[in-house]
Amino acid sequence: MKSTKENLEVSIRGERYERDIMYPDFYKQARAVGNNDAFRTFNYAREAEAEHAKLFEEAYSNLDNMRGKTTYYVCTVCGFTTTNLDFAKCHTCFSAKEKFVAVT
């Protein structure tokens, strides 16, 4: 554990790697072997990682203003995370909004 700023820097790099390299490689392989369930799962995960990267970047940019003030909502089906529940279904897996849990 390091400072929040240092932890966010590491987290941003990790989420970007997962979003840009790891999951695209995984779902390319799943598609190549015809495993549609794996392809869908990896695509869900990639979308969640993309949103995580965005949220970490926002937190990093506004660290002093965000402390203890933001509630995040996480889809319990695919992991998509957002700060705004202004929708009926998950953007990634289309699960009902009621599948989201609040994290502060």
Helices and strands as residue ranges (DSSP letters): H 4-17, I 18-22, H 23-32, H 36-61, H 63-66, E 72-75, E 81-82, G 97-99, E 100-103
